Amino acid sequence: MSNRWKIACLDVWEQDVQDATRAVAPDDFDLHFATSYDDAEHLGLAADSDFILAGWSPVPAAMIEG
């Protein structure tokens, strides 16, 4: 059984950018893209993620601690 890595992508990207990113991501990456810059949405995405891809989005201490 292979490991899957949940990746929280916090920047808001157009669908074509999301699709292109998924196309080149390793097969074991499970990408989850933010739909807004809302703090609650970001905390939810990051809560059970293995990695955070922040881009230009801030990453507050509460997100890292969670």
All heavy atoms as TSV, in Angstrom:
chain	resi	resn	atom	element	x	y	z
A	1	MET	N	N	0.852	-1.183	0.000
A	1	MET	CA	C	0.000	0.000	0.000
A	1	MET	C	C	0.891	1.239	0.000
A	1	MET	O	O	1.822	1.356	0.783
A	1	MET	CB	C	-0.892	-0.034	1.233
A	1	MET	CG	C	-1.835	1.144	1.305
A	1	MET	SD	S	-3.102	0.916	2.567
A	1	MET	CE	C	-2.425	1.897	3.866
A	2	SER	N	N	0.612	2.170	-0.874
A	2	SER	CA	C	1.428	3.376	-0.955
A	2	SER	C	C	0.873	4.464	-0.042
A	2	SER	O	O	-0.329	4.523	0.229
A	2	SER	CB	C	1.500	3.891	-2.392
A	2	SER	OG	O	0.244	4.372	-2.778
A	3	ASN	N	N	1.755	5.301	0.427
A	3	ASN	CA	C	1.376	6.455	1.246
A	3	ASN	C	C	0.829	7.558	0.358
A	3	ASN	O	O	1.327	7.784	-0.732
A	3	ASN	CB	C	2.624	6.968	1.962
A	3	ASN	CG	C	2.432	7.112	3.436
A	3	ASN	OD1	O	1.390	6.783	3.969
A	3	ASN	ND2	N	3.447	7.598	4.097
A	4	ARG	N	N	-0.212	8.227	0.814
A	4	ARG	CA	C	-0.719	9.417	0.122
A	4	ARG	C	C	-0.418	10.597	1.018
A	4	ARG	O	O	-0.583	10.521	2.233
A	4	ARG	CB	C	-2.214	9.303	-0.136
A	4	ARG	CG	C	-2.503	8.164	-1.074
A	4	ARG	CD	C	-3.463	8.352	-2.190
A	4	ARG	NE	N	-3.866	9.625	-2.649
A	4	ARG	CZ	C	-3.492	10.162	-3.822
A	4	ARG	NH1	N	-2.641	9.525	-4.589
A	4	ARG	NH2	N	-3.974	11.306	-4.202
A	5	TRP	N	N	0.018	11.683	0.439
A	5	TRP	CA	C	0.358	12.895	1.161
A	5	TRP	C	C	-0.677	13.965	0.869
A	5	TRP	O	O	-0.890	14.315	-0.290
A	5	TRP	CB	C	1.740	13.391	0.748
A	5	TRP	CG	C	2.809	12.377	0.987
A	5	TRP	CD1	C	3.374	11.561	0.058
A	5	TRP	CD2	C	3.425	12.069	2.231
A	5	TRP	NE1	N	4.311	10.759	0.649
A	5	TRP	CE2	C	4.366	11.059	1.999
A	5	TRP	CE3	C	3.284	12.548	3.528
A	5	TRP	CZ2	C	5.156	10.518	3.009
A	5	TRP	CZ3	C	4.071	12.013	4.530
A	5	TRP	CH2	C	4.989	11.016	4.265
A	6	LYS	N	N	-1.337	14.451	1.910
A	6	LYS	CA	C	-2.321	15.514	1.725
A	6	LYS	C	C	-1.597	16.852	1.739
A	6	LYS	O	O	-0.882	17.176	2.682
A	6	LYS	CB	C	-3.387	15.484	2.817
A	6	LYS	CG	C	-4.460	16.541	2.591
A	6	LYS	CD	C	-5.578	16.458	3.592
A	6	LYS	CE	C	-6.589	17.577	3.336
A	6	LYS	NZ	N	-7.627	17.602	4.362
A	7	ILE	N	N	-1.797	17.623	0.673
A	7	ILE	CA	C	-1.153	18.915	0.499
A	7	ILE	C	C	-2.231	19.997	0.499
A	7	ILE	O	O	-3.153	19.961	-0.317
A	7	ILE	CB	C	-0.390	18.997	-0.846
A	7	ILE	CG1	C	0.436	17.744	-1.114
A	7	ILE	CG2	C	0.435	20.270	-0.920
A	7	ILE	CD1	C	1.535	17.462	-0.152
A	8	ALA	N	N	-2.108	20.959	1.406
A	8	ALA	CA	C	-3.022	22.102	1.450
A	8	ALA	C	C	-2.384	23.244	0.666
A	8	ALA	O	O	-1.326	23.742	1.037
A	8	ALA	CB	C	-3.265	22.528	2.896
A	9	CYS	N	N	-3.006	23.638	-0.417
A	9	CYS	CA	C	-2.533	24.744	-1.260
A	9	CYS	C	C	-3.361	25.975	-0.893
A	9	CYS	O	O	-4.554	26.037	-1.200
A	9	CYS	CB	C	-2.699	24.397	-2.727
A	9	CYS	SG	S	-1.862	22.867	-3.199
A	10	LEU	N	N	-2.739	26.936	-0.222
A	10	LEU	CA	C	-3.490	28.029	0.372
A	10	LEU	C	C	-3.749	29.209	-0.555
A	10	LEU	O	O	-4.672	29.986	-0.313
A	10	LEU	CB	C	-2.776	28.516	1.642
A	10	LEU	CG	C	-2.562	27.445	2.716
A	10	LEU	CD1	C	-1.915	28.070	3.941
A	10	LEU	CD2	C	-3.848	26.738	3.072
A	11	ASP	N	N	-2.938	29.387	-1.575
A	11	ASP	CA	C	-3.232	30.455	-2.532
A	11	ASP	C	C	-4.456	30.079	-3.358
A	11	ASP	O	O	-4.719	28.893	-3.585
A	11	ASP	CB	C	-2.051	30.702	-3.470
A	11	ASP	CG	C	-1.095	31.762	-2.955
A	11	ASP	OD1	O	-1.474	32.544	-2.072
A	11	ASP	OD2	O	0.044	31.813	-3.445
A	12	VAL	N	N	-5.186	31.067	-3.801
A	12	VAL	CA	C	-6.366	30.830	-4.631
A	12	VAL	C	C	-5.915	30.860	-6.091
A	12	VAL	O	O	-5.454	31.892	-6.577
A	12	VAL	CB	C	-7.455	31.899	-4.362
A	12	VAL	CG1	C	-8.655	31.666	-5.270
A	12	VAL	CG2	C	-7.862	31.869	-2.893
A	13	TRP	N	N	-6.023	29.696	-6.746
A	13	TRP	CA	C	-5.565	29.559	-8.123
A	13	TRP	C	C	-6.754	29.300	-9.041
A	13	TRP	O	O	-7.724	28.652	-8.669
A	13	TRP	CB	C	-4.599	28.385	-8.253
A	13	TRP	CG	C	-3.294	28.563	-7.541
A	13	TRP	CD1	C	-2.772	29.720	-7.039
A	13	TRP	CD2	C	-2.344	27.551	-7.249
A	13	TRP	NE1	N	-1.555	29.487	-6.464
A	13	TRP	CE2	C	-1.268	28.158	-6.578
A	13	TRP	CE3	C	-2.286	26.187	-7.482
A	13	TRP	CZ2	C	-0.151	27.457	-6.148
A	13	TRP	CZ3	C	-1.173	25.485	-7.055
A	13	TRP	CH2	C	-0.119	26.116	-6.409
A	14	GLU	N	N	-6.633	29.778	-10.264
A	14	GLU	CA	C	-7.628	29.496	-11.296
A	14	GLU	C	C	-7.653	27.991	-11.557
A	14	GLU	O	O	-6.668	27.284	-11.318
A	14	GLU	CB	C	-7.276	30.236	-12.599
A	14	GLU	CG	C	-7.292	31.746	-12.473
A	14	GLU	CD	C	-8.685	32.307	-12.280
A	14	GLU	OE1	O	-9.663	31.676	-12.744
A	14	GLU	OE2	O	-8.800	33.364	-11.636
A	15	GLN	N	N	-8.782	27.502	-12.063
A	15	GLN	CA	C	-8.935	26.068	-12.289
A	15	GLN	C	C	-7.866	25.514	-13.230
A	15	GLN	O	O	-7.361	24.407	-13.008
A	15	GLN	CB	C	-10.332	25.756	-12.847
A	15	GLN	CG	C	-10.621	24.268	-12.917
A	15	GLN	CD	C	-10.615	23.603	-11.554
A	15	GLN	OE1	O	-11.269	24.075	-10.632
A	15	GLN	NE2	N	-9.882	22.506	-11.418
A	16	ASP	N	N	-7.483	26.273	-14.262
A	16	ASP	CA	C	-6.474	25.754	-15.196
A	16	ASP	C	C	-5.114	25.589	-14.516
A	16	ASP	O	O	-4.362	24.670	-14.839
A	16	ASP	CB	C	-6.378	26.606	-16.462
A	16	ASP	CG	C	-6.018	28.057	-16.206
A	16	ASP	OD1	O	-6.261	28.564	-15.094
A	16	ASP	OD2	O	-5.508	28.712	-17.136
A	17	VAL	N	N	-4.801	26.449	-13.557
A	17	VAL	CA	C	-3.544	26.325	-12.812
A	17	VAL	C	C	-3.622	25.109	-11.879
A	17	VAL	O	O	-2.654	24.346	-11.763
A	17	VAL	CB	C	-3.235	27.618	-12.030
A	17	VAL	CG1	C	-1.979	27.463	-11.188
A	17	VAL	CG2	C	-3.105	28.803	-12.984
A	18	GLN	N	N	-4.761	24.919	-11.248
A	18	GLN	CA	C	-4.944	23.732	-10.406
A	18	GLN	C	C	-4.784	22.458	-11.236
A	18	GLN	O	O	-4.097	21.520	-10.815
A	18	GLN	CB	C	-6.324	23.750	-9.751
A	18	GLN	CG	C	-6.514	24.834	-8.724
A	18	GLN	CD	C	-7.904	24.811	-8.121
A	18	GLN	OE1	O	-8.526	23.755	-8.010
A	18	GLN	NE2	N	-8.399	25.969	-7.731
A	19	ASP	N	N	-5.400	22.435	-12.404
A	19	ASP	CA	C	-5.323	21.264	-13.282
A	19	ASP	C	C	-3.890	20.993	-13.719
A	19	ASP	O	O	-3.444	19.840	-13.725
A	19	ASP	CB	C	-6.218	21.449	-14.506
A	19	ASP	CG	C	-7.697	21.498	-14.159
A	19	ASP	OD1	O	-8.081	21.088	-13.037
A	19	ASP	OD2	O	-8.472	21.978	-15.015
A	20	ALA	N	N	-3.162	22.041	-14.084
A	20	ALA	CA	C	-1.770	21.881	-14.501
A	20	ALA	C	C	-0.911	21.385	-13.349
A	20	ALA	O	O	-0.017	20.554	-13.543
A	20	ALA	CB	C	-1.234	23.202	-15.053
A	21	THR	N	N	-1.188	21.877	-12.150
A	21	THR	CA	C	-0.433	21.448	-10.974
A	21	THR	C	C	-0.703	19.979	-10.679
A	21	THR	O	O	0.225	19.208	-10.411
A	21	THR	CB	C	-0.801	22.320	-9.758
A	21	THR	OG1	O	-0.522	23.688	-10.073
A	21	THR	CG2	C	-0.009	21.919	-8.525
A	22	ARG	N	N	-1.960	19.587	-10.749
A	22	ARG	CA	C	-2.301	18.176	-10.530
A	22	ARG	C	C	-1.633	17.279	-11.578
A	22	ARG	O	O	-1.214	16.163	-11.275
A	22	ARG	CB	C	-3.807	17.977	-10.578
A	22	ARG	CG	C	-4.506	18.362	-9.305
A	22	ARG	CD	C	-5.947	17.836	-9.275
A	22	ARG	NE	N	-6.548	18.132	-8.002
A	22	ARG	CZ	C	-7.328	19.171	-7.746
A	22	ARG	NH1	N	-7.636	20.022	-8.710
A	22	ARG	NH2	N	-7.830	19.370	-6.543
A	23	ALA	N	N	-1.530	17.766	-12.802
A	23	ALA	CA	C	-0.960	16.968	-13.893
A	23	ALA	C	C	0.513	16.649	-13.677
A	23	ALA	O	O	0.989	15.603	-14.127
A	23	ALA	CB	C	-1.155	17.684	-15.226
A	24	VAL	N	N	1.232	17.524	-12.993
A	24	VAL	CA	C	2.668	17.296	-12.796
A	24	VAL	C	C	3.023	16.842	-11.383
A	24	VAL	O	O	4.173	16.494	-11.117
A	24	VAL	CB	C	3.496	18.550	-13.160
A	24	VAL	CG1	C	3.313	18.911	-14.626
A	24	VAL	CG2	C	3.160	19.723	-12.254
A	25	ALA	N	N	2.047	16.834	-10.491
A	25	ALA	CA	C	2.302	16.409	-9.113
A	25	ALA	C	C	2.502	14.894	-9.067
A	25	ALA	O	O	1.914	14.151	-9.861
A	25	ALA	CB	C	1.129	16.801	-8.220
A	26	PRO	N	N	3.318	14.431	-8.144
A	26	PRO	CA	C	3.467	12.977	-7.982
A	26	PRO	C	C	2.121	12.313	-7.691
A	26	PRO	O	O	1.215	12.927	-7.112
A	26	PRO	CB	C	4.402	12.856	-6.768
A	26	PRO	CG	C	5.162	14.149	-6.747
A	26	PRO	CD	C	4.184	15.187	-7.233
A	27	ASP	N	N	1.993	11.065	-8.087
A	27	ASP	CA	C	0.735	10.329	-7.930
A	27	ASP	C	C	0.283	10.218	-6.478
A	27	ASP	O	O	-0.903	10.076	-6.208
A	27	ASP	CB	C	0.858	8.922	-8.525
A	27	ASP	CG	C	0.954	8.947	-10.040
A	27	ASP	OD1	O	0.525	9.947	-10.659
A	27	ASP	OD2	O	1.480	7.958	-10.599
A	28	ASP	N	N	1.237	10.274	-5.549
A	28	ASP	CA	C	0.861	10.114	-4.140
A	28	ASP	C	C	0.554	11.442	-3.452
A	28	ASP	O	O	0.385	11.491	-2.236
A	28	ASP	CB	C	1.933	9.337	-3.370
A	28	ASP	CG	C	3.302	9.981	-3.417
A	28	ASP	OD1	O	3.509	10.933	-4.194
A	28	ASP	OD2	O	4.183	9.510	-2.675
A	29	PHE	N	N	0.438	12.526	-4.218
A	29	PHE	CA	C	0.046	13.829	-3.668
A	29	PHE	C	C	-1.460	14.008	-3.837
A	29	PHE	O	O	-1.988	13.911	-4.940
A	29	PHE	CB	C	0.753	14.983	-4.389
A	29	PHE	CG	C	2.157	15.248	-3.908
A	29	PHE	CD1	C	2.908	14.289	-3.249
A	29	PHE	CD2	C	2.733	16.482	-4.131
A	29	PHE	CE1	C	4.202	14.556	-2.820
A	29	PHE	CE2	C	4.027	16.753	-3.706
A	29	PHE	CZ	C	4.756	15.787	-3.047
A	30	ASP	N	N	-2.135	14.261	-2.734
A	30	ASP	CA	C	-3.565	14.530	-2.733
A	30	ASP	C	C	-3.715	16.036	-2.501
A	30	ASP	O	O	-3.649	16.506	-1.365
A	30	ASP	CB	C	-4.228	13.713	-1.625
A	30	ASP	CG	C	-5.731	13.797	-1.640
A	30	ASP	OD1	O	-6.303	14.282	-2.643
A	30	ASP	OD2	O	-6.344	13.383	-0.643
A	31	LEU	N	N	-3.865	16.803	-3.577
A	31	LEU	CA	C	-3.868	18.267	-3.513
A	31	LEU	C	C	-5.249	18.803	-3.174
A	31	LEU	O	O	-6.255	18.395	-3.768
A	31	LEU	CB	C	-3.405	18.852	-4.852
A	31	LEU	CG	C	-2.009	18.450	-5.294
A	31	LEU	CD1	C	-1.762	18.894	-6.729
A	31	LEU	CD2	C	-0.961	19.035	-4.366
A	32	HIS	N	N	-5.296	19.739	-2.217
A	32	HIS	CA	C	-6.533	20.405	-1.819
A	32	HIS	C	C	-6.303	21.911	-1.942
A	32	HIS	O	O	-5.410	22.455	-1.280
A	32	HIS	CB	C	-6.912	20.039	-0.381
A	32	HIS	CG	C	-7.219	18.588	-0.238
A	32	HIS	ND1	N	-8.498	18.106	-0.285
A	32	HIS	CD2	C	-6.414	17.512	-0.099
A	32	HIS	CE1	C	-8.467	16.794	-0.164
A	32	HIS	NE2	N	-7.208	16.410	-0.051
A	33	PHE	N	N	-7.092	22.570	-2.775
A	33	PHE	CA	C	-6.894	23.982	-3.089
A	33	PHE	C	C	-7.904	24.863	-2.363
A	33	PHE	O	O	-9.097	24.562	-2.323
A	33	PHE	CB	C	-7.028	24.219	-4.598
A	33	PHE	CG	C	-5.967	23.524	-5.396
A	33	PHE	CD1	C	-6.195	22.274	-5.944
A	33	PHE	CD2	C	-4.726	24.119	-5.593
A	33	PHE	CE1	C	-5.219	21.625	-6.686
A	33	PHE	CE2	C	-3.741	23.478	-6.329
A	33	PHE	CZ	C	-3.983	22.226	-6.878
A	34	ALA	N	N	-7.418	25.964	-1.815
A	34	ALA	CA	C	-8.280	26.953	-1.170
A	34	ALA	C	C	-9.143	27.638	-2.225
A	34	ALA	O	O	-8.717	27.823	-3.371
A	34	ALA	CB	C	-7.444	27.982	-0.428
A	35	THR	N	N	-10.339	28.023	-1.816
A	35	THR	CA	C	-11.229	28.763	-2.706
A	35	THR	C	C	-11.316	30.233	-2.310
A	35	THR	O	O	-11.954	31.025	-2.996
A	35	THR	CB	C	-12.641	28.151	-2.703
A	35	THR	OG1	O	-13.162	28.192	-1.368
A	35	THR	CG2	C	-12.610	26.713	-3.204
A	36	SER	N	N	-10.685	30.571	-1.173
A	36	SER	CA	C	-10.681	31.951	-0.691
A	36	SER	C	C	-9.457	32.149	0.201
A	36	SER	O	O	-8.708	31.199	0.461
A	36	SER	CB	C	-11.954	32.257	0.115
A	36	SER	OG	O	-11.901	31.626	1.372
A	37	TYR	N	N	-9.279	33.363	0.677
A	37	TYR	CA	C	-8.203	33.647	1.627
A	37	TYR	C	C	-8.743	33.735	3.049
A	37	TYR	O	O	-8.131	34.324	3.928
A	37	TYR	CB	C	-7.471	34.932	1.229
A	37	TYR	CG	C	-6.578	34.725	0.026
A	37	TYR	CD1	C	-6.992	35.120	-1.228
A	37	TYR	CD2	C	-5.347	34.108	0.150
A	37	TYR	CE1	C	-6.189	34.912	-2.350
A	37	TYR	CE2	C	-4.537	33.886	-0.962
A	37	TYR	CZ	C	-4.970	34.299	-2.203
A	37	TYR	OH	O	-4.173	34.085	-3.299
A	38	ASP	N	N	-9.883	33.097	3.288
A	38	ASP	CA	C	-10.514	33.077	4.598
A	38	ASP	C	C	-9.678	32.252	5.577
A	38	ASP	O	O	-9.301	31.109	5.273
A	38	ASP	CB	C	-11.918	32.481	4.465
A	38	ASP	CG	C	-12.627	32.394	5.789
A	38	ASP	OD1	O	-13.022	33.458	6.320
A	38	ASP	OD2	O	-12.776	31.259	6.301
A	39	ASP	N	N	-9.397	32.827	6.746
A	39	ASP	CA	C	-8.572	32.139	7.743
A	39	ASP	C	C	-9.164	30.797	8.159
A	39	ASP	O	O	-8.439	29.811	8.302
A	39	ASP	CB	C	-8.380	33.016	8.981
A	39	ASP	CG	C	-7.480	34.214	8.732
A	39	ASP	OD1	O	-6.734	34.224	7.730
A	39	ASP	OD2	O	-7.526	35.157	9.552
A	40	ALA	N	N	-10.467	30.755	8.356
A	40	ALA	CA	C	-11.112	29.508	8.785
A	40	ALA	C	C	-10.965	28.416	7.724
A	40	ALA	O	O	-10.716	27.251	8.054
A	40	ALA	CB	C	-12.582	29.750	9.097
A	41	GLU	N	N	-11.114	28.779	6.459
A	41	GLU	CA	C	-10.930	27.795	5.386
A	41	GLU	C	C	-9.503	27.274	5.391
A	41	GLU	O	O	-9.268	26.071	5.293
A	41	GLU	CB	C	-11.265	28.386	4.016
A	41	GLU	CG	C	-11.059	27.369	2.908
A	41	GLU	CD	C	-11.233	27.915	1.499
A	41	GLU	OE1	O	-11.478	29.125	1.340
A	41	GLU	OE2	O	-11.123	27.112	0.570
A	42	HIS	N	N	-8.540	28.173	5.524
A	42	HIS	CA	C	-7.135	27.765	5.524
A	42	HIS	C	C	-6.815	26.862	6.709
A	42	HIS	O	O	-6.106	25.857	6.553
A	42	HIS	CB	C	-6.224	28.989	5.536
A	42	HIS	CG	C	-6.154	29.657	4.215
A	42	HIS	ND1	N	-5.252	30.649	3.923
A	42	HIS	CD2	C	-6.873	29.482	3.076
A	42	HIS	CE1	C	-5.414	31.055	2.678
A	42	HIS	NE2	N	-6.396	30.360	2.148
A	43	LEU	N	N	-7.328	27.213	7.882
A	43	LEU	CA	C	-7.093	26.369	9.061
A	43	LEU	C	C	-7.692	24.984	8.853
A	43	LEU	O	O	-7.081	23.972	9.219
A	43	LEU	CB	C	-7.665	27.023	10.314
A	43	LEU	CG	C	-6.881	28.220	10.843
A	43	LEU	CD1	C	-7.659	28.908	11.966
A	43	LEU	CD2	C	-5.497	27.820	11.323
A	44	GLY	N	N	-8.870	24.926	8.247
A	44	GLY	CA	C	-9.494	23.637	7.954
A	44	GLY	C	C	-8.694	22.805	6.970
A	44	GLY	O	O	-8.533	21.600	7.156
A	45	LEU	N	N	-8.192	23.440	5.924
A	45	LEU	CA	C	-7.382	22.724	4.935
A	45	LEU	C	C	-6.093	22.195	5.550
A	45	LEU	O	O	-5.662	21.080	5.270
A	45	LEU	CB	C	-7.028	23.637	3.753
A	45	LEU	CG	C	-8.072	23.865	2.688
A	45	LEU	CD1	C	-7.598	24.925	1.696
A	45	LEU	CD2	C	-8.405	22.580	1.964
A	46	ALA	N	N	-5.473	23.024	6.374
A	46	ALA	CA	C	-4.172	22.679	6.936
A	46	ALA	C	C	-4.260	21.696	8.094
A	46	ALA	O	O	-3.288	20.995	8.391
A	46	ALA	CB	C	-3.449	23.946	7.392
A	47	ALA	N	N	-5.421	21.617	8.732
A	47	ALA	CA	C	-5.560	20.853	9.975
A	47	ALA	C	C	-5.071	19.412	9.875
A	47	ALA	O	O	-4.375	18.930	10.748
A	47	ALA	CB	C	-7.005	20.894	10.458
A	48	ASP	N	N	-5.418	18.722	8.814
A	48	ASP	CA	C	-5.001	17.320	8.697
A	48	ASP	C	C	-4.112	17.086	7.481
A	48	ASP	O	O	-4.035	15.989	6.951
A	48	ASP	CB	C	-6.222	16.403	8.680
A	48	ASP	CG	C	-7.154	16.666	7.507
A	48	ASP	OD1	O	-7.029	17.723	6.868
A	48	ASP	OD2	O	-8.017	15.810	7.238
A	49	SER	N	N	-3.431	18.149	7.053
A	49	SER	CA	C	-2.522	18.036	5.913
A	49	SER	C	C	-1.132	17.627	6.368
A	49	SER	O	O	-0.710	17.919	7.486
A	49	SER	CB	C	-2.432	19.369	5.162
A	49	SER	OG	O	-3.660	19.650	4.545
A	50	ASP	N	N	-0.435	16.970	5.464
A	50	ASP	CA	C	0.959	16.609	5.728
A	50	ASP	C	C	1.892	17.758	5.385
A	50	ASP	O	O	2.941	17.913	6.018
A	50	ASP	CB	C	1.333	15.366	4.910
A	50	ASP	CG	C	0.474	14.175	5.281
A	50	ASP	OD1	O	0.548	13.739	6.449
A	50	ASP	OD2	O	-0.291	13.706	4.413
A	51	PHE	N	N	1.496	18.559	4.389
A	51	PHE	CA	C	2.301	19.696	3.944
A	51	PHE	C	C	1.396	20.878	3.638
A	51	PHE	O	O	0.239	20.693	3.254
A	51	PHE	CB	C	3.101	19.358	2.668
A	51	PHE	CG	C	4.071	18.234	2.850
A	51	PHE	CD1	C	3.728	16.945	2.468
A	51	PHE	CD2	C	5.325	18.458	3.402
A	51	PHE	CE1	C	4.616	15.897	2.635
A	51	PHE	CE2	C	6.212	17.413	3.567
A	51	PHE	CZ	C	5.861	16.131	3.186
A	52	ILE	N	N	1.941	22.072	3.776
A	52	ILE	CA	C	1.243	23.307	3.424
A	52	ILE	C	C	2.039	23.985	2.321
A	52	ILE	O	O	3.239	24.218	2.477
A	52	ILE	CB	C	1.133	24.257	4.629
A	52	ILE	CG1	C	0.319	23.620	5.752
A	52	ILE	CG2	C	0.537	25.595	4.208
A	52	ILE	CD1	C	0.384	24.390	7.056
A	53	LEU	N	N	1.385	24.282	1.220
A	53	LEU	CA	C	1.964	25.078	0.144
A	53	LEU	C	C	1.323	26.447	0.257
A	53	LEU	O	O	0.174	26.647	-0.127
A	53	LEU	CB	C	1.677	24.441	-1.214
A	53	LEU	CG	C	2.181	25.161	-2.446
A	53	LEU	CD1	C	3.705	25.297	-2.397
A	53	LEU	CD2	C	1.755	24.432	-3.696
A	54	ALA	N	N	2.048	27.393	0.852
A	54	ALA	CA	C	1.450	28.675	1.216
A	54	ALA	C	C	1.443	29.684	0.080
A	54	ALA	O	O	0.508	30.465	-0.042
A	54	ALA	CB	C	2.175	29.266	2.418
A	55	GLY	N	N	2.469	29.712	-0.734
A	55	GLY	CA	C	2.561	30.752	-1.758
A	55	GLY	C	C	2.626	32.113	-1.099
A	55	GLY	O	O	3.457	32.344	-0.220
A	56	TRP	N	N	1.712	33.007	-1.455
A	56	TRP	CA	C	1.683	34.353	-0.880
A	56	TRP	C	C	0.786	34.448	0.350
A	56	TRP	O	O	0.709	35.475	1.007
A	56	TRP	CB	C	1.206	35.357	-1.925
A	56	TRP	CG	C	2.167	35.496	-3.049
A	56	TRP	CD1	C	2.032	34.969	-4.301
A	56	TRP	CD2	C	3.424	36.158	-3.031
A	56	TRP	NE1	N	3.132	35.269	-5.059
A	56	TRP	CE2	C	4.005	36.009	-4.298
A	56	TRP	CE3	C	4.128	36.866	-2.065
A	56	TRP	CZ2	C	5.243	36.540	-4.627
A	56	TRP	CZ3	C	5.374	37.395	-2.389
A	56	TRP	CH2	C	5.909	37.233	-3.652
A	57	SER	N	N	0.108	33.384	0.676
A	57	SER	CA	C	-0.809	33.394	1.810
A	57	SER	C	C	-0.037	33.321	3.129
A	57	SER	O	O	0.909	32.540	3.263
A	57	SER	CB	C	-1.746	32.197	1.702
A	57	SER	OG	O	-2.661	32.195	2.751
A	58	PRO	N	N	-0.435	34.128	4.122
A	58	PRO	CA	C	0.249	34.049	5.418
A	58	PRO	C	C	-0.028	32.722	6.108
A	58	PRO	O	O	-1.090	32.115	5.924
A	58	PRO	CB	C	-0.343	35.215	6.206
A	58	PRO	CG	C	-1.609	35.585	5.516
A	58	PRO	CD	C	-1.487	35.140	4.101
A	59	VAL	N	N	0.937	32.286	6.898
A	59	VAL	CA	C	0.803	31.061	7.679
A	59	VAL	C	C	0.976	31.450	9.147
A	59	VAL	O	O	2.083	31.554	9.643
A	59	VAL	CB	C	1.846	30.001	7.264
A	59	VAL	CG1	C	1.711	28.747	8.107
A	59	VAL	CG2	C	1.718	29.688	5.785
A	60	PRO	N	N	-0.143	31.675	9.844
A	60	PRO	CA	C	-0.042	32.085	11.240
A	60	PRO	C	C	0.415	30.935	12.139
A	60	PRO	O	O	0.295	29.757	11.786
A	60	PRO	CB	C	-1.463	32.517	11.595
A	60	PRO	CG	C	-2.337	31.843	10.610
A	60	PRO	CD	C	-1.511	31.619	9.379
A	61	ALA	N	N	0.909	31.283	13.319
A	61	ALA	CA	C	1.400	30.275	14.268
A	61	ALA	C	C	0.324	29.248	14.598
A	61	ALA	O	O	0.624	28.066	14.736
A	61	ALA	CB	C	1.896	30.970	15.523
A	62	ALA	N	N	-0.921	29.671	14.721
A	62	ALA	CA	C	-2.018	28.741	15.047
A	62	ALA	C	C	-2.148	27.637	13.998
A	62	ALA	O	O	-2.474	26.502	14.327
A	62	ALA	CB	C	-3.329	29.501	15.182
A	63	MET	N	N	-1.877	27.966	12.747
A	63	MET	CA	C	-1.966	26.961	11.683
A	63	MET	C	C	-0.840	25.951	11.826
A	63	MET	O	O	-1.054	24.738	11.704
A	63	MET	CB	C	-1.892	27.641	10.314
A	63	MET	CG	C	-2.117	26.683	9.160
A	63	MET	SD	S	-2.001	27.475	7.546
A	63	MET	CE	C	-3.338	28.638	7.630
A	64	ILE	N	N	0.358	26.404	12.118
A	64	ILE	CA	C	1.483	25.504	12.266
A	64	ILE	C	C	1.308	24.630	13.516
A	64	ILE	O	O	1.566	23.437	13.487
A	64	ILE	CB	C	2.804	26.299	12.330
A	64	ILE	CG1	C	3.041	26.986	10.984
A	64	ILE	CG2	C	3.977	25.394	12.696
A	64	ILE	CD1	C	4.166	27.977	10.978
A	65	GLU	N	N	0.844	25.248	14.593
A	65	GLU	CA	C	0.638	24.503	15.830
A	65	GLU	C	C	-0.456	23.442	15.674
A	65	GLU	O	O	-0.383	22.392	16.297
A	65	GLU	CB	C	0.274	25.469	16.958
A	65	GLU	CG	C	1.430	26.347	17.360
A	65	GLU	CD	C	1.012	27.514	18.252
A	65	GLU	OE1	O	-0.193	27.655	18.563
A	65	GLU	OE2	O	1.904	28.298	18.612
A	66	GLY	N	N	-1.453	23.729	14.830
A	66	GLY	CA	C	-2.552	22.792	14.623
A	66	GLY	C	C	-2.116	21.618	13.800
A	66	GLY	O	O	-2.596	20.542	13.850
